[in-house]
Amino acid sequence: MKLIKRNPFGHILFLKKWLIRIAGVITHRRYRGFNELQIEGSEILRQLPEQNVLFISNHQTYFADVVAMFHVFNASLSGRQNNIRNVGYLWNPKLNVYYVAAGETMRSGLLPKILAYAGAITVERTWRSGGKDIDEKKAVNPNDTENIMKALADGWVITFPQGTTKSFKPVRKGTAHIIKKHKPLVVPIVIDGFRRSFDKKGLRIKKKNILKSFTIKPPLDIDYDRESVEEIVEKIEFAIEQHPSFLKVIPAEVLEEQERLNELRRW
């Protein structure tokens, strides 16, 4: 019998548990204090199996989105209904939760490297390098998909299928290929308000008193054998509310404000 328990990636579970506890206590007020997190669908999490669950979500910051998910997941599994009151739910956190993140992001400093130990599955983006899109795609590293498969076999995996924090960008086909091959239970999550509340990295609070929403939807009904990659991609886009058709229902003044902010950033 091993004295030191590790996960499939060699991480010591005792250290991971304390890292989640400490990081959770430090960040709790970001979601219940300076700002509020409005949660829907927490009961869905309690009905999920222990392994082979893939969460798909839109993405608004590098780290704040994932940290919120660790809070919501653990609070819900501890019996809390759509709230993260009393951070005691982190005393015994779920340790087989992983999230897919860009390798260059997780190597960008000491803090990201520490956060990576909490469950990051680092992948090398084939379409982007150094913060910029590239015309010539790089070859997919087979170790990346192997690690995602390993994480699914052990527990829950969070992925952001657009691969960027920008809204309404296309869903990458790689996520659909993983779904067809490994047949996970796919659970959509839709978040909002994180971009207004935090900086791009999600480490600094940009504005207080912002209501952030976190909606967990029922698992998708997918025919893994008959549905094509393109059909699964479209299903994902609708599920995380990032399909181009959603642009038609966004108020014009919101789009104008987004464009104004983008213009200021360019300056």
Backbone as CSV, one residue per row, in Angstrom:
resi,resn,N_x,N_y,N_z,CA_x,CA_y,CA_z,C_x,C_y,C_z
1,MET,0.845,-1.203,0.000,0.000,0.000,0.000,0.885,1.260,0.000
2,LYS,0.574,2.179,-0.951,1.370,3.391,-1.060,1.016,4.363,0.057
3,LEU,2.041,4.927,0.667,1.818,5.893,1.740,1.387,7.242,1.193
4,ILE,1.936,7.596,0.035,1.611,8.879,-0.587,0.721,8.628,-1.800
5,LYS,-0.530,9.093,-1.735,-1.458,8.899,-2.843,-1.263,9.982,-3.894
6,ARG,-1.242,9.548,-5.134,-1.073,10.473,-6.256,-2.198,10.249,-7.268
7,ASN,-2.432,11.275,-8.079,-3.401,11.102,-9.154,-2.676,10.557,-10.394
8,PRO,-3.367,10.296,-11.494,-2.720,9.720,-12.678,-1.589,10.571,-13.265
9,PHE,-1.527,11.850,-12.884,-0.486,12.733,-13.408,0.683,12.876,-12.432
10,GLY,0.658,12.102,-11.359,1.760,12.115,-10.403,1.666,13.178,-9.335
11,HIS,0.577,13.942,-9.310,0.413,14.990,-8.295,0.030,14.370,-6.960
12,ILE,0.661,14.820,-5.910,0.365,14.318,-4.568,-0.979,14.877,-4.112
13,LEU,-1.921,14.000,-3.819,-3.285,14.426,-3.492,-3.360,15.252,-2.214
14,PHE,-2.511,14.956,-1.247,-2.497,15.727,-0.001,-2.139,17.184,-0.282
15,LEU,-1.131,17.400,-1.133,-0.732,18.762,-1.488,-1.807,19.462,-2.304
16,LYS,-2.407,18.707,-3.220,-3.464,19.287,-4.051,-4.646,19.711,-3.182
17,LYS,-4.988,18.901,-2.197,-6.109,19.217,-1.307,-5.854,20.526,-0.563
18,TRP,-4.638,20.685,-0.031,-4.330,21.901,0.716,-4.221,23.115,-0.202
19,LEU,-3.763,22.912,-1.414,-3.699,24.011,-2.374,-5.105,24.512,-2.691
20,ILE,-6.044,23.586,-2.906,-7.427,23.976,-3.188,-8.043,24.676,-1.980
21,ARG,-7.776,24.164,-0.781,-8.304,24.790,0.438,-7.814,26.221,0.580
22,ILE,-6.499,26.410,0.451,-5.907,27.736,0.655,-6.369,28.716,-0.422
23,ALA,-6.291,28.269,-1.691,-6.708,29.135,-2.794,-8.193,29.461,-2.684
24,GLY,-8.987,28.491,-2.227,-10.422,28.710,-2.089,-10.752,29.744,-1.029
25,VAL,-10.082,29.672,0.099,-10.313,30.637,1.181,-9.915,32.040,0.730
26,ILE,-8.792,32.140,0.030,-8.301,33.442,-0.439,-9.251,34.064,-1.449
27,THR,-9.833,33.244,-2.322,-10.651,33.773,-3.426,-12.143,33.835,-3.131
28,HIS,-12.582,33.302,-1.992,-14.018,33.181,-1.730,-14.749,34.518,-1.809
29,ARG,-14.168,35.561,-1.271,-14.844,36.878,-1.242,-14.981,37.489,-2.641
30,ARG,-14.229,36.965,-3.589,-14.360,37.472,-4.960,-15.709,37.080,-5.559
31,TYR,-16.293,36.020,-5.020,-17.562,35.518,-5.542,-18.705,35.664,-4.534
32,ARG,-18.351,35.991,-3.304,-19.378,36.233,-2.290,-18.835,37.274,-1.313
33,GLY,-18.943,38.520,-1.716,-18.419,39.603,-0.896,-18.267,40.847,-1.748
34,PHE,-17.108,40.952,-2.455,-16.923,42.085,-3.364,-17.964,42.036,-4.481
35,ASN,-18.242,40.824,-4.932,-19.228,40.603,-5.979,-20.049,39.378,-5.592
36,GLU,-21.179,39.210,-6.235,-22.037,38.058,-5.947,-22.078,37.118,-7.146
37,LEU,-22.158,35.825,-6.852,-22.244,34.801,-7.886,-23.639,34.192,-7.847
38,GLN,-24.385,34.400,-8.926,-25.744,33.857,-9.020,-25.657,32.503,-9.722
39,ILE,-26.022,31.439,-9.011,-25.851,30.072,-9.513,-27.204,29.448,-9.830
40,GLU,-27.249,28.704,-10.926,-28.439,27.939,-11.285,-28.017,26.525,-11.683
41,GLY,-28.792,25.540,-11.247,-28.564,24.167,-11.693,-27.598,23.350,-10.871
42,SER,-27.341,23.736,-9.629,-26.371,22.999,-8.815,-26.814,21.560,-8.550
43,GLU,-28.119,21.316,-8.585,-28.603,19.951,-8.344,-28.153,18.989,-9.435
44,ILE,-27.874,19.508,-10.627,-27.410,18.661,-11.736,-26.063,18.027,-11.403
45,LEU,-25.201,18.787,-10.721,-23.866,18.286,-10.378,-23.938,17.065,-9.466
46,ARG,-24.917,17.040,-8.576,-25.028,15.933,-7.618,-25.533,14.645,-8.272
47,GLN,-26.012,14.739,-9.510,-26.536,13.573,-10.210,-25.528,12.975,-11.196
48,LEU,-24.349,13.568,-11.289,-23.373,13.136,-12.286,-22.526,11.966,-11.784
49,PRO,-22.044,11.132,-12.703,-21.143,10.039,-12.311,-19.781,10.565,-11.882
50,GLU,-18.981,9.729,-11.269,-17.669,10.129,-10.757,-16.643,10.337,-11.861
51,GLN,-16.769,9.634,-12.972,-15.785,9.712,-14.045,-16.451,10.010,-15.389
52,ASN,-15.595,10.370,-16.344,-15.976,10.581,-17.747,-17.066,11.633,-17.921
53,VAL,-16.886,12.753,-17.231,-17.783,13.899,-17.383,-16.973,15.061,-17.954
54,LEU,-17.467,15.627,-19.046,-16.787,16.754,-19.694,-17.670,17.990,-19.590
55,PHE,-17.163,19.017,-18.919,-17.875,20.296,-18.823,-17.394,21.201,-19.948
56,ILE,-18.328,21.789,-20.671,-17.989,22.744,-21.724,-18.539,24.099,-21.309
57,SER,-17.749,25.149,-21.510,-18.170,26.473,-21.057,-17.609,27.560,-21.954
58,ASN,-18.322,28.681,-22.003,-17.720,29.878,-22.591,-16.642,30.371,-21.633
59,HIS,-15.800,31.281,-22.110,-14.597,31.654,-21.346,-14.488,33.171,-21.325
60,GLN,-14.260,33.761,-20.133,-14.169,35.221,-20.053,-12.876,35.723,-19.427
61,THR,-12.238,34.928,-18.574,-10.926,35.297,-18.019,-10.071,34.030,-17.948
62,TYR,-8.763,34.205,-17.782,-7.886,33.035,-17.749,-8.135,32.142,-16.529
63,PHE,-8.250,32.754,-15.346,-8.287,31.950,-14.129,-9.565,32.075,-13.297
64,ALA,-10.225,33.239,-13.301,-11.389,33.444,-12.430,-12.527,32.487,-12.755
65,ASP,-12.682,32.133,-14.030,-13.748,31.214,-14.431,-13.544,29.845,-13.782
66,VAL,-12.307,29.336,-13.891,-11.995,28.004,-13.360,-12.120,27.984,-11.837
67,VAL,-11.610,29.025,-11.172,-11.688,29.088,-9.710,-13.148,29.073,-9.261
68,ALA,-14.009,29.802,-9.979,-15.442,29.808,-9.648,-16.030,28.410,-9.782
69,MET,-15.579,27.676,-10.779,-16.091,26.320,-10.981,-15.693,25.398,-9.836
70,PHE,-14.472,25.541,-9.340,-14.051,24.740,-8.183,-14.927,25.058,-6.978
71,HIS,-15.256,26.336,-6.785,-16.133,26.723,-5.678,-17.526,26.119,-5.849
72,VAL,-18.113,26.307,-7.027,-19.480,25.844,-7.259,-19.568,24.323,-7.190
73,PHE,-18.617,23.643,-7.800,-18.640,22.179,-7.793,-18.615,21.641,-6.363
74,ASN,-17.677,22.128,-5.573,-17.516,21.604,-4.220,-18.671,22.016,-3.298
75,ALA,-19.161,23.240,-3.465,-20.295,23.680,-2.655,-21.536,22.841,-2.974
76,SER,-21.769,22.593,-4.258,-22.939,21.816,-4.667,-22.844,20.379,-4.189
77,LEU,-21.657,19.776,-4.310,-21.482,18.390,-3.870,-21.585,18.266,-2.355
78,SER,-21.408,19.382,-1.645,-21.550,19.381,-0.185,-22.987,19.626,0.257
79,GLY,-23.891,19.748,-0.728,-25.315,19.884,-0.405,-25.873,21.282,-0.508
80,ARG,-25.048,22.268,-0.837,-25.553,23.631,-0.949,-26.354,23.783,-2.243
81,GLN,-27.476,24.477,-2.149,-28.351,24.656,-3.292,-28.154,26.039,-3.907
82,ASN,-27.440,26.085,-5.007,-27.232,27.319,-5.766,-26.603,28.438,-4.941
83,ASN,-25.669,28.085,-4.049,-24.941,29.110,-3.314,-23.594,28.562,-2.860
84,ILE,-22.699,29.465,-2.481,-21.378,29.063,-1.986,-21.160,29.646,-0.588
85,ARG,-22.221,29.684,0.200,-22.110,30.187,1.565,-21.252,29.255,2.403
86,ASN,-20.485,29.831,3.310,-19.666,29.051,4.246,-18.622,28.222,3.501
87,VAL,-17.418,28.728,3.442,-16.350,28.113,2.658,-15.895,26.765,3.211
88,GLY,-16.543,26.288,4.261,-16.202,24.991,4.836,-16.338,23.837,3.870
89,TYR,-17.070,24.033,2.758,-17.210,22.967,1.766,-15.864,22.582,1.138
90,LEU,-14.855,23.432,1.323,-13.547,23.141,0.734,-12.669,22.268,1.630
91,TRP,-13.163,21.917,2.823,-12.348,21.097,3.704,-12.083,19.716,3.087
92,ASN,-13.071,19.218,2.369,-12.904,17.919,1.726,-13.254,18.056,0.239
93,PRO,-12.413,18.749,-0.528,-12.740,19.042,-1.925,-12.675,17.814,-2.832
94,LYS,-13.365,17.907,-3.926,-13.293,16.858,-4.956,-11.946,16.995,-5.650
95,LEU,-11.146,15.945,-5.612,-9.766,16.026,-6.110,-9.589,15.544,-7.545
96,ASN,-10.600,14.892,-8.094,-10.460,14.411,-9.474,-11.166,15.340,-10.465
97,VAL,-10.963,16.640,-10.259,-11.457,17.659,-11.187,-10.254,18.253,-11.910
98,TYR,-10.331,18.305,-13.229,-9.234,18.827,-14.048,-9.781,19.898,-14.989
99,TYR,-8.897,20.733,-15.484,-9.320,21.729,-16.464,-8.260,21.855,-17.554
100,VAL,-8.723,22.027,-18.780,-7.827,22.159,-19.928,-7.389,23.614,-20.034
101,ALA,-6.086,23.836,-20.130,-5.540,25.198,-20.198,-4.370,25.243,-21.177
102,ALA,-4.174,26.402,-21.763,-3.056,26.576,-22.699,-1.728,26.500,-21.956
103,GLY,-0.787,25.739,-22.512,0.511,25.581,-21.873,1.225,26.898,-21.656
104,GLU,1.154,27.802,-22.641,1.865,29.075,-22.517,1.278,29.933,-21.403
105,THR,-0.037,29.799,-21.142,-0.675,30.540,-20.054,-0.199,30.025,-18.705
106,MET,-0.147,28.713,-18.567,0.208,28.113,-17.277,1.707,28.201,-16.985
107,ARG,2.505,28.574,-17.981,3.942,28.759,-17.773,4.308,30.230,-17.646
108,SER,3.292,31.116,-17.583,3.544,32.552,-17.664,3.976,33.199,-16.353
109,GLY,4.084,32.432,-15.283,4.518,33.011,-14.011,4.423,31.992,-12.899
110,LEU,4.851,32.410,-11.709,4.857,31.497,-10.566,3.444,31.096,-10.155
111,LEU,2.524,32.074,-10.071,1.167,31.773,-9.642,0.471,30.789,-10.592
112,PRO,0.535,31.007,-11.922,-0.069,30.019,-12.822,0.526,28.622,-12.655
113,LYS,1.825,28.558,-12.391,2.455,27.250,-12.206,1.922,26.555,-10.950
114,ILE,1.663,27.354,-9.906,1.091,26.790,-8.679,-0.347,26.334,-8.931
115,LEU,-1.122,27.174,-9.647,-2.506,26.836,-9.946,-2.602,25.600,-10.832
116,ALA,-1.593,25.387,-11.652,-1.580,24.215,-12.531,-1.614,22.925,-11.729
117,TYR,-1.024,22.955,-10.545,-0.986,21.758,-9.696,-2.384,21.383,-9.204
118,ALA,-3.299,22.349,-9.208,-4.668,22.082,-8.747,-5.454,21.248,-9.739
119,GLY,-4.906,21.046,-10.958,-5.606,20.179,-11.895,-5.528,20.556,-13.356
120,ALA,-4.553,21.375,-13.744,-4.467,21.790,-15.144,-3.980,20.658,-16.051
121,ILE,-4.650,20.514,-17.178,-4.163,19.652,-18.259,-3.688,20.617,-19.330
122,THR,-2.398,20.803,-19.426,-1.878,21.803,-20.360,-1.811,21.242,-21.774
123,VAL,-2.271,22.061,-22.709,-2.227,21.693,-24.123,-1.568,22.832,-24.891
124,GLU,-0.978,22.487,-25.999,-0.366,23.496,-26.868,-1.360,23.864,-27.960
125,ARG,-1.770,25.116,-27.984,-2.747,25.546,-28.976,-2.114,25.547,-30.369
126,THR,-2.789,24.907,-31.311,-2.238,24.768,-32.666,-2.476,26.002,-33.532
127,TRP,-3.416,26.859,-33.100,-3.794,28.011,-33.926,-3.319,29.344,-33.355
128,ARG,-2.634,29.310,-32.204,-2.276,30.548,-31.523,-0.931,30.385,-30.834
129,SER,-0.126,31.435,-30.848,1.183,31.397,-30.195,1.581,32.806,-29.793
130,GLY,2.100,32.952,-28.573,2.538,34.261,-28.097,1.426,35.274,-28.021
131,GLY,0.195,34.781,-27.779,-0.942,35.695,-27.656,-1.523,36.151,-28.970
132,LYS,-1.052,35.583,-30.097,-1.540,36.002,-31.410,-1.945,34.781,-32.229
133,ASP,-2.979,34.977,-33.073,-3.378,33.906,-33.976,-2.302,33.717,-35.031
134,ILE,-2.110,32.479,-35.449,-1.108,32.195,-36.485,-1.805,31.567,-37.685
135,ASP,-1.289,31.870,-38.885,-1.913,31.386,-40.117,-1.655,29.898,-40.336
136,GLU,-0.439,29.496,-40.033,-0.065,28.104,-40.271,-0.177,27.316,-38.977
137,LYS,-1.125,26.390,-38.933,-1.370,25.645,-37.707,-0.238,24.665,-37.416
138,LYS,0.051,24.528,-36.122,1.059,23.565,-35.691,0.415,22.190,-35.566
139,ALA,1.245,21.171,-35.596,0.734,19.805,-35.460,0.237,19.578,-34.036
140,VAL,-0.846,18.818,-33.913,-1.394,18.508,-32.595,-0.463,17.545,-31.871
141,ASN,-0.170,17.864,-30.616,0.667,16.990,-29.805,-0.188,15.826,-29.307
142,PRO,0.127,14.583,-29.691,-0.696,13.439,-29.260,-0.759,13.276,-27.752
143,ASN,0.236,13.799,-27.031,0.222,13.710,-25.568,-0.913,14.534,-24.968
144,ASP,-1.311,15.607,-25.665,-2.388,16.461,-25.170,-3.698,15.688,-25.086
145,THR,-4.078,15.030,-26.180,-5.328,14.268,-26.179,-5.225,13.056,-25.257
146,GLU,-4.032,12.485,-25.143,-3.830,11.354,-24.234,-4.060,11.780,-22.788
147,ASN,-3.605,12.973,-22.429,-3.782,13.466,-21.057,-5.247,13.776,-20.752
148,ILE,-5.964,14.295,-21.741,-7.397,14.558,-21.548,-8.139,13.237,-21.339
149,MET,-7.769,12.225,-22.117,-8.385,10.907,-21.969,-8.101,10.334,-20.573
150,LYS,-6.872,10.526,-20.112,-6.476,10.035,-18.792,-7.280,10.741,-17.693
151,ALA,-7.492,12.047,-17.858,-8.249,12.817,-16.869,-9.719,12.411,-16.859
152,LEU,-10.305,12.180,-18.033,-11.692,11.743,-18.111,-11.877,10.381,-17.445
153,ALA,-10.899,9.511,-17.609,-10.980,8.187,-16.997,-10.930,8.281,-15.474
154,ASP,-10.327,9.370,-14.967,-10.191,9.532,-13.514,-11.316,10.359,-12.900
155,GLY,-11.907,11.276,-13.678,-12.912,12.135,-13.063,-13.588,13.100,-14.011
156,TRP,-13.668,14.365,-13.580,-14.340,15.423,-14.328,-13.310,16.324,-15.006
157,VAL,-13.638,16.760,-16.225,-12.744,17.641,-16.979,-13.514,18.876,-17.443
158,ILE,-12.949,20.049,-17.189,-13.513,21.326,-17.638,-12.757,21.769,-18.882
159,THR,-13.473,22.126,-19.920,-12.808,22.639,-21.118,-13.551,23.865,-21.648
160,PHE,-12.818,24.726,-22.303,-13.374,25.926,-22.922,-13.190,25.765,-24.428
161,PRO,-14.183,25.204,-25.107,-14.009,24.766,-26.501,-13.708,25.859,-27.522
162,GLN,-13.905,27.120,-27.154,-13.543,28.196,-28.080,-12.043,28.486,-28.036
163,GLY,-11.403,28.097,-26.934,-9.957,28.291,-26.817,-9.533,29.732,-26.679
164,THR,-10.455,30.613,-26.309,-10.145,32.034,-26.167,-11.169,32.674,-25.236
165,THR,-10.813,33.827,-24.660,-11.743,34.553,-23.793,-12.639,35.507,-24.584
166,LYS,-12.468,35.568,-25.890,-13.287,36.449,-26.726,-14.624,35.789,-27.020
167,SER,-15.676,36.584,-26.986,-17.023,36.057,-27.217,-17.272,35.735,-28.683
168,PHE,-18.126,34.733,-28.918,-18.619,34.345,-30.236,-17.525,33.939,-31.221
169,LYS,-16.439,33.430,-30.691,-15.424,32.840,-31.553,-15.810,31.387,-31.831
170,PRO,-15.390,30.826,-32.966,-15.802,29.454,-33.313,-15.331,28.426,-32.289
171,VAL,-16.150,27.408,-32.111,-15.770,26.272,-31.268,-14.771,25.424,-32.043
172,ARG,-13.689,25.031,-31.388,-12.647,24.224,-32.029,-13.120,22.781,-32.198
173,LYS,-12.821,22.212,-33.354,-13.297,20.864,-33.656,-12.658,19.806,-32.762
174,GLY,-11.511,20.137,-32.150,-10.834,19.167,-31.301,-11.719,18.671,-30.178
175,THR,-12.542,19.561,-29.606,-13.453,19.160,-28.532,-14.468,18.142,-29.036
176,ALA,-14.993,18.364,-30.239,-15.962,17.431,-30.814,-15.320,16.074,-31.088
177,HIS,-14.077,16.073,-31.543,-13.368,14.810,-31.785,-13.205,14.026,-30.482
178,ILE,-12.867,14.736,-29.406,-12.724,14.083,-28.093,-14.059,13.492,-27.640
179,ILE,-15.145,14.227,-27.857,-16.472,13.753,-27.471,-16.846,12.487,-28.238
180,LYS,-16.591,12.481,-29.543,-16.931,11.309,-30.361,-16.081,10.100,-29.969
181,LYS,-14.838,10.325,-29.652,-13.927,9.216,-29.369,-14.133,8.630,-27.977
182,HIS,-14.284,9.484,-26.959,-14.311,9.002,-25.572,-15.713,8.947,-24.961
183,LYS,-16.701,9.498,-25.687,-18.108,9.409,-25.283,-18.374,9.850,-23.827
184,PRO,-17.882,11.020,-23.430,-18.154,11.493,-22.065,-19.570,12.032,-21.951
185,LEU,-20.040,12.167,-20.731,-21.271,12.891,-20.475,-20.917,14.374,-20.570
186,VAL,-21.554,15.101,-21.462,-21.183,16.496,-21.738,-22.163,17.445,-21.043
187,VAL,-21.633,18.251,-20.127,-22.466,19.165,-19.333,-22.098,20.622,-19.659
188,PRO,-23.020,21.391,-20.227,-22.729,22.793,-20.557,-22.825,23.708,-19.333
189,ILE,-21.966,24.721,-19.323,-22.012,25.778,-18.308,-21.936,27.120,-19.043
190,VAL,-22.787,28.038,-18.657,-22.761,29.387,-19.256,-22.479,30.393,-18.151
191,ILE,-21.431,31.179,-18.338,-21.067,32.189,-17.345,-21.194,33.591,-17.944
192,ASP,-21.364,34.566,-17.073,-21.414,35.959,-17.523,-21.031,36.864,-16.358
193,GLY,-20.522,38.042,-16.673,-20.155,39.023,-15.662,-18.708,38.958,-15.224
194,PHE,-18.005,37.893,-15.568,-16.611,37.751,-15.151,-15.708,38.766,-15.859
195,ARG,-15.991,39.027,-17.116,-15.165,39.977,-17.879,-15.289,41.385,-17.321
196,ARG,-16.475,41.723,-16.841,-16.683,43.063,-16.284,-16.106,43.185,-14.880
197,SER,-16.031,42.081,-14.182,-15.591,42.101,-12.794,-14.075,41.998,-12.627
198,PHE,-13.425,41.200,-13.499,-11.996,40.938,-13.359,-11.202,41.425,-14.576
199,ASP,-9.877,41.513,-14.391,-9.021,41.784,-15.543,-8.962,40.532,-16.401
200,LYS,-8.256,40.593,-17.519,-8.244,39.486,-18.478,-7.732,38.194,-17.862
201,LYS,-6.713,38.290,-16.989,-6.181,37.093,-16.363,-7.107,36.549,-15.276
202,GLY,-7.955,37.411,-14.745,-8.857,36.970,-13.690,-8.213,36.978,-12.321
203,LEU,-7.120,37.706,-12.183,-6.407,37.770,-10.906,-6.713,39.060,-10.157
204,ARG,-6.989,40.131,-10.877,-7.228,41.439,-10.265,-8.701,41.820,-10.399
205,ILE,-9.290,42.317,-9.309,-10.678,42.769,-9.359,-10.722,44.137,-10.023
206,LYS,-11.422,44.202,-11.134,-11.497,45.430,-11.921,-12.646,46.328,-11.457
207,LYS,-13.751,45.703,-11.074,-14.920,46.462,-10.660,-15.717,45.646,-9.647
208,LYS,-16.159,46.296,-8.570,-16.931,45.615,-7.540,-18.430,45.743,-7.801
209,ASN,-19.190,44.965,-7.031,-20.653,44.983,-7.105,-21.180,44.601,-8.485
210,ILE,-20.496,43.639,-9.110,-20.946,43.096,-10.387,-21.597,41.745,-10.128
211,LEU,-22.810,41.566,-10.622,-23.501,40.286,-10.470,-23.004,39.330,-11.546
212,LYS,-22.399,38.245,-11.116,-21.895,37.237,-12.063,-22.855,36.057,-12.072
213,SER,-23.165,35.555,-13.258,-24.076,34.420,-13.368,-23.312,33.155,-13.743
214,PHE,-23.804,32.031,-13.241,-23.163,30.729,-13.441,-24.290,29.704,-13.592
215,THR,-24.566,29.296,-14.838,-25.693,28.420,-15.115,-25.217,27.047,-15.580
216,ILE,-25.605,26.015,-14.846,-25.277,24.641,-15.207,-26.490,24.046,-15.908
217,LYS,-26.300,23.549,-17.111,-27.406,22.996,-17.883,-27.385,21.470,-17.835
218,PRO,-28.505,20.835,-18.136,-28.541,19.367,-18.176,-27.579,18.826,-19.232
219,PRO,-27.098,17.599,-19.060,-26.176,17.000,-20.040,-26.784,16.983,-21.441
220,LEU,-25.930,17.151,-22.438,-26.383,17.138,-23.831,-26.755,15.726,-24.265
221,ASP,-27.737,15.648,-25.139,-28.130,14.378,-25.749,-27.347,14.241,-27.051
222,ILE,-26.331,13.400,-27.055,-25.448,13.267,-28.216,-25.439,11.826,-28.704
223,ASP,-25.615,11.658,-30.013,-25.451,10.339,-30.631,-23.992,10.267,-31.086
224,TYR,-23.151,9.676,-30.251,-21.712,9.689,-30.493,-21.307,9.045,-31.817
225,ASP,-22.074,8.064,-32.261,-21.706,7.335,-33.476,-22.265,7.973,-34.744
226,ARG,-23.461,8.519,-34.663,-24.110,9.029,-35.877,-23.885,10.514,-36.128
227,GLU,-23.773,11.286,-35.066,-23.600,12.734,-35.272,-22.188,13.043,-35.750
228,SER,-22.093,13.944,-36.706,-20.789,14.332,-37.253,-20.094,15.323,-36.319
229,VAL,-18.812,15.541,-36.571,-18.054,16.519,-35.797,-18.697,17.890,-35.926
230,GLU,-19.119,18.245,-37.145,-19.718,19.554,-37.388,-21.036,19.712,-36.614
231,GLU,-21.815,18.645,-36.543,-23.084,18.701,-35.812,-22.843,18.864,-34.313
232,ILE,-21.828,18.175,-33.800,-21.502,18.297,-32.379,-20.983,19.703,-32.075
233,VAL,-20.166,20.256,-32.975,-19.658,21.622,-32.805,-20.820,22.605,-32.705
234,GLU,-21.783,22.469,-33.596,-22.938,23.379,-33.576,-23.746,23.197,-32.296
235,LYS,-23.886,21.959,-31.849,-24.632,21.677,-30.617,-23.934,22.336,-29.423
236,ILE,-22.603,22.309,-29.410,-21.822,22.948,-28.351,-22.030,24.456,-28.366
237,GLU,-21.980,25.044,-29.579,-22.136,26.500,-29.705,-23.483,26.969,-29.154
238,PHE,-24.538,26.210,-29.433,-25.856,26.568,-28.904,-25.905,26.367,-27.392
239,ALA,-25.296,25.268,-26.917,-25.370,24.932,-25.492,-24.683,25.978,-24.617
240,ILE,-23.546,26.509,-25.085,-22.830,27.506,-24.284,-23.173,28.933,-24.733
241,GLU,-24.211,29.029,-25.578,-24.762,30.319,-26.029,-23.724,31.187,-26.731
242,GLN,-22.963,30.523,-27.600,-21.953,31.231,-28.377,-22.139,31.021,-29.879
243,HIS,-23.305,30.528,-30.263,-23.608,30.375,-31.687,-23.834,31.762,-32.282
244,PRO,-23.425,31.994,-33.536,-23.593,33.335,-34.145,-25.015,33.868,-34.074
245,SER,-26.008,32.979,-34.041,-27.397,33.447,-33.996,-27.705,34.214,-32.718
246,PHE,-26.919,33.975,-31.636,-27.157,34.685,-30.381,-26.800,36.158,-30.495
247,LEU,-25.985,36.514,-31.480,-25.630,37.921,-31.663,-26.849,38.762,-31.994
248,LYS,-27.846,38.135,-32.608,-29.041,38.872,-33.015,-29.897,39.307,-31.829
249,VAL,-29.735,38.611,-30.693,-30.578,38.940,-29.542,-29.854,39.812,-28.519
250,ILE,-28.600,40.194,-28.819,-27.869,41.080,-27.917,-28.267,42.524,-28.212
251,PRO,-28.676,43.290,-27.223,-29.088,44.685,-27.455,-27.995,45.482,-28.165
252,ALA,-28.424,46.358,-29.059,-27.481,47.146,-29.844,-26.559,47.980,-28.971
253,GLU,-27.092,48.496,-27.839,-26.267,49.353,-26.980,-25.135,48.557,-26.325
254,VAL,-25.377,47.261,-26.091,-24.332,46.418,-25.514,-23.212,46.207,-26.522
255,LEU,-23.580,45.936,-27.767,-22.573,45.759,-28.819,-21.769,47.042,-29.029
256,GLU,-22.459,48.192,-28.972,-21.774,49.474,-29.132,-20.769,49.700,-28.005
257,GLU,-21.165,49.341,-26.767,-20.272,49.497,-25.625,-19.051,48.583,-25.771
258,GLN,-19.280,47.350,-26.238,-18.169,46.421,-26.449,-17.205,46.965,-27.492
259,GLU,-17.753,47.519,-28.561,-16.916,48.074,-29.617,-16.124,49.278,-29.113
260,ARG,-16.762,50.109,-28.262,-16.072,51.271,-27.698,-14.891,50.833,-26.829
261,LEU,-15.116,49.810,-26.011,-14.044,49.299,-25.150,-12.918,48.695,-25.982
262,ASN,-13.273,47.989,-27.049,-12.239,47.415,-27.913,-11.415,48.514,-28.571
263,GLU,-12.070,49.617,-28.937,-11.356,50.732,-29.554,-10.391,51.369,-28.562
264,LEU,-10.817,51.493,-27.295,-9.940,52.046,-26.259,-8.739,51.151,-26.032
265,ARG,-8.959,49.838,-26.066,-7.847,48.910,-25.863,-6.842,49.029,-27.009
266,ARG,-7.335,49.215,-28.223,-6.424,49.347,-29.373,-5.547,50.577,-29.227
267,TRP,-6.098,51.655,-28.614,-5.314,52.878,-28.409,-4.323,52.668,-27.293
